[in-house]
Amino acid sequence: MREHRVLVTGGAGFIGSHYVRSLAGDGAEITVLDRLTYAGNMANLAPVDGLYTFVHGDICDDKLLAEVVPGHDLVVNFAAESHVDRSIDGSETFVRTNVLGTQTLMQACLDAGTPRVVQVSTDEVYGSIDDGSWGESSPIAPRSPYAAAKAGGDLVARAYAITHGLPVSITRCGNNYGPYQHPEKAIPRFVTNLLQGLKIPLYGDGQNVRDWVHVEDHCRGIRLVSEVGEPGEVYHIAGTAEVTNNELTGRLLAALGVDWSMVERVADRKAHDRRYSLDDARLRALGYRPSVAFEDGLAETVRWYSDNPSWWKALVKGGPSGAEGRP
């Protein structure tokens, strides 16, 4: 690979840890910076113990970043507060991490002369779309505090690219799924509930549509953008399946051999976005293609949670219920 030293912020989280695991076999010197909130889990990095350096810290800590960032060829920012329900209950930490934290990191990268930076974001910044798909130039119109905070961070990153020439690209993805995802998110929440004989909570009428991308494909897209993406540009990383929450629920029930009596309809989320859909033609023009079919990835994910109860049982108590699965 081109990069020799890579800093991964939020690298103990779901997507960040997968990215680290994917890099670990390529000979890169990897530094993981993570505050280890409830969503950061060192067990996510256990498969690559000894292949990275860990720094316990916050991307809002400018003094720490001034020590950690210099010398890295690539910085990839996964650090974020990401659960919509939590942002509705209280948005301060989302604005702090997703906006101020991004600005602090971008400044540290500028000061250090970092050659390449990738800001990892989400399709939620666009709001909701009834028909068609968003392109990278579609207007930003977030509808939740989480999405607004991510949009703010993206705009800060873009401003650093335009104003200062910081070589930062932005990626936006659909709903991620795969192993090691915190059980507050839709697929692991539903699977772990069913494995315990508990009902699963489904918002509203279940007709909300989401575009599902396997975490492996997402990270491959990020790696491609880190290598050939243009500074200041946005790249979409779309999935392989747009399905309603009802359809997703039905597939998970069937995979675990139970029926709809295990589903509890719950009051819909405030301002619940109806549909997300990304046009990923720009990334495909660079050679990207998703490789994990949704049916295969979903079956593999269910097996992983079934085979790894020791990983998730410590995490399932006290988390918010919900029918969403954000990156």
N, C-alpha and C positions, 0 to 999 in steps of 0.2 A: 504494500500500500504506500501511497505517497507520504502521508503524515507519519512522523516518528514519535512525537510526544503529543498526547491527546488528553485534554481536560474535559471531564464529563460532569457537569453540575446536575444534581438530582440523580446521580448514578446508582443509588440504592433503591430507587423506585421501580415500578413495573417496567416501563419502556426503557428508562435509562439503564437498568441492570441488564436487560436483554442486549442493548447496544454494547455495553461493556463486555458481555460474554461473547458477542460476535466479533469484537476486536481482539480479544485476548489471544486468539490463536494466530494472529497475523504479525506478531513481533513488535507491536506498538508498545511504547511506554505509556501506561494509562494512569492518570490521576483521577480519583473519584472524590468530588466534594459534595457532601450531603449533610443537611441539618438533622436528619433522622427524626422527622416528625412521625406521626402514626403511620404514614404511607411509605416511609423509608425503612427498609428491612435488610440488615446485613446478610440474612439467610439467602436473599436473592442473589448474592454474589459468591455464595459458598462454592459453586462449581468452578470458580476461577480464583480461589484463594492462592495468594502468592504471586499473582500475575498483574497486580495493580497496587497503587499506593492510595491509601485512604486518608482524607482530611475531613474531620468533623467540623462543619462550619456552615455559615449562612451567606447566601449571595448578596445580602444587604450589608455585609460587613466589608467596607471598603479597604480597611487596613489589612484584613486577611487576604482579600483578593489581590492586593498589591504585592503580597508575598507569594501567592500560589500561581497566579496567571502567567507571569513572565517565563519564557522558555518553552512554552507550548506552541506547537505548530497549528493546532486546531482546538477550538473550544466549542462544545456542543451544549446548549442550555436546555436541559429537561426540567430544571428546578421550577416547580409551580404548585400552587394549590389548585386542585382540579375537580373537586366534586360539586356539582351544581347545587344539590340540596344543602350542603354546608354553606355555600356562598349566599343562599337565600336566608339562612338562619343568621349569618353574620359575615359581612363582606370585607371587614378591615384587613384581615390577614391576607385575603386574596389580592387586594390592591397593593399591599406592602410587598408581597413576594413577587407577584406577576408583573407589576409596573415598576416600583422602586427597585426591586431586585434586578430586573432586567437592565434598568438604567445604570445601576452600580456596576453590573458585570460588563456592559458595553463600554463604560468609561475605563474600567480596568484593562479591557482588551485594547482599547485605543492607546492608553498610556504605555502598554507593554509592546505595542506594535505587532499584535497577534496576526499571523498571515491569513487565517481563515476562521470564521465564526458562523455557527448555524443556530438560529433561534427556532425552537420547536414549538409549533402552535397547533391550532384546532380549527375545524370547519365551523364551530359554533360562533366564531366572530362575525359570520355573515347573517346570523339570525335564522330565518326559516324560509324555505322555498317550496312553492306549491308544485311547480312543473320545471322540467329542465334541470340543468346543473350549473353551479357557480364556476366561473372562470376566475383566474387570479386577479383580474381587474374589477371584479364585482364589488359593489359598495359594501363597506363594513357596517353592519346594523345589529349589534349584539342585543340580546333580550334578557340576559341574566347577569348578575354581578360577576360570576366566573368568566363568562364570555367577554364582558366589558373589560375586565382586568387583563385578559389575554390580548384583546385588541389593543389596549393601551400599551402593553409591552411590545407588541409587533410594531406599532407606530414609532415608539422610541427607538427600536432597533433600526427601522428604515431611516429615521432621521439621522442616526449616527452614520449610516451608509452614505446618505446624500450630503449632509453637512460636513462630515469629517473624513469621508472616504473610507470608513471602516469596512472591511471586506466581509460583511455579514449577509447571509441569505436566510430566508424565512421559509419553513415548511409548514403546511397545514394538512392535517389528516382527518379521516373519518373516525368512527368508533373503533378503538383497538380491543383486541381480545387475545387470549393465549395464556400460557402458564405464568405463575407468579403475580397475577393481577389481584389487587386487594379486594377482599370479598364485600366491599361496599358497592362495587360496580355490578352491572346487571348480570352478566353471564356467571361470574363466580358467586355472586349473591344467590342466584337461583339454584345453581348446582349444589352449593354447600348447604343451603336450606333443605333441598330435597334429599341429600345424602343423610341428613339428620332427621328426616321424617317431618320436617316443618313445611308449612305452606309458603308460597312465594307471593310477594306483593307486586301487583301489576297496576300501573297508573291508568286511570281513566278508562277510555274505550279500547286501549291497546293498539290503536291504528297509527300511532306515530311511527314514521319510517326513518331508519338509520342505515348508513352505509358502513359495513363492517370490514375492517382491514386487520389481517393477522399481524401481530407485533413483529414477526420476522420480516414480512414484506415492508412494513413501515420503516424498520431500521435499515433495510437495504436501500430504500428510497433516500433516507437521510444520508447514508454513506455516499450515494451517488451525487447528491447535492453538495456535500462537503468537498467532493473532488472536482466537479465541473460546473457547479451552480454559479450564476452571476451575482455579484454583490448588489444588494438592494432589491433583488427580485424575490418573488414569492413562487413556491412550487407546491402543487397539490399532490398528495399521496392518497389516492382513492383505494377503496377496497374491491372486493369481488362479489358483494351481495348487498342489495338494498332490500331490506325486509321490514315488515311491521313488527312491533313488539309482540303482537299476538302470534305471528308466524314464528318468531324466535322462541317464544314460550312453548309453542307446540312442539318444536324440534327438541327442546331440552326435556320436556316431559317424556317424549317418546324415547329419547336416549337413555333415560333413567327408569323407564318402565312404569310410569305412573300416569294418571289421567288428570283431567281438568278440575277434579275435586280438590287438588292440591294448590289451586290458584285462588288467591284472595284479591278481589278488586278493591283498590284503595283510591281515595280522593286524588284527583289529578294535581300535578305540580303547578304552581303559579307560572303563568306565561309559558307553558310547556311548548317548545318548538315542535311543529308538526312534522317537518321533513328536512333532512339534510342530503345534499348530493353534490359531489365534486367532479369537475372536468379535469382530468389529469393529463391532457394531451401534451402540455409543456414538458412534463417529466418523461413521458413516453418518448418524446422526440430525442431525449438524451439516452434512450436505451432501456428505460425501466419497464418492467412488466411484473404485475403481481404473480406469485408462483403458488400460493397456498389457496386451493379451492375452499370455499366456506364450509362445505359439507365435511371435508377432510379435517380442516382446522378445528371446527367445532367438536368433532368426535375426539380428536387428539386432546383438546382442552378438557373435555369432560373426563377423559381417562386420567389426565394429570391430576385433577383435583380428587378423583376417586382414589388414586394411588398415593397421594401425599397429604393425608389428613393432619399429620403432625405440623405441616407448614401453616395451614389455614385455621386450625382450631383455636390457636392463641389469638387470632385476629378477629373472630366473628362476633365477639361479645361487645355490645354497646355501640355498634356502628349504625348509621342511619339506614332505613329501608329505602328502596326506590327501584325504578325500572330503567335506569340509565347506565351507560358504560362509557365514561369519558377517558381520554388518554391522560 
